[in-house]
């Protein structure tokens, strides 16, 4: 009979779950040792978790589970605990049976023209998806309802802004005009909140789309560099995304394995569509 011990450690104590790579299916819960930090491992989505704190699109969680005595633990989560994980250490690829090539693919997440902040994408999950054409088509179709919904809200906002401007001169009675102005401002504020909520939901939908389709993934280091070995020959869409309270930015590049073995994927000249559909 196999001997089992209750957690050589409490898996996840003090770890951070990156909401940006929270998959919508069996891809599971991806754990980092800090926001945009080193990749530690991946757990089933039905793992029992306790949310300790939520901040800036990240959730600080605690996971308790069982590991086999002597069995492998997630990278960086050994006896020394999460602090032993190196920032930007490569993440294990998803176990899809596609990791057969000896090619090492390298890339650099440099800022694209007009990107804010204009800094490298350090400590980000880099996702690898097969079938770039099919992926782009499905991604485009997913984004159309978001684009239409935001355009509709923007039209309402333009009309509400005109109402605010006109309300103060809408009556010779100052009190009545002020009341109309207050109502117009309140309606505009509500529409602005609706737009912000819809934009956040669309961005989360984009992140879930890519995370759920990823066949492999790694993490960029503090300088925006990343690499991965063992991808099966084929054409890939390579995606990295970052969402903060100040906004969102993403990279989308094409890669062919093994042809890209001697090439460096340069994020600043990314050839794929904006993962966030250029929605701002």
Secondary structure as UniProt FT lines:
FT   STRAND          4..5
FT   TURN            11..14
FT   STRAND          16..18
FT   HELIX           19..21
FT   TURN            26..27
FT   STRAND          29..32
FT   TURN            35..36
FT   STRAND          39..43
FT   TURN            45..46
FT   STRAND          49..55
FT   TURN            56..57
FT   STRAND          58..63
FT   STRAND          67..68
FT   TURN            69..70
FT   TURN            75..76
FT   TURN            79..80
FT   HELIX           82..84
FT   TURN            87..88
FT   STRAND          104..108
FT   TURN            113..114
FT   TURN            122..123
FT   STRAND          125..130
FT   HELIX           132..167
FT   TURN            168..169
FT   HELIX           174..213
FT   STRAND          216..219
FT   TURN            222..223
FT   STRAND          225..229
FT   STRAND          234..244
FT   TURN            245..246
FT   STRAND          247..257
FT   HELIX           259..262
FT   STRAND          264..266
FT   HELIX           267..269
FT   TURN            275..278
//
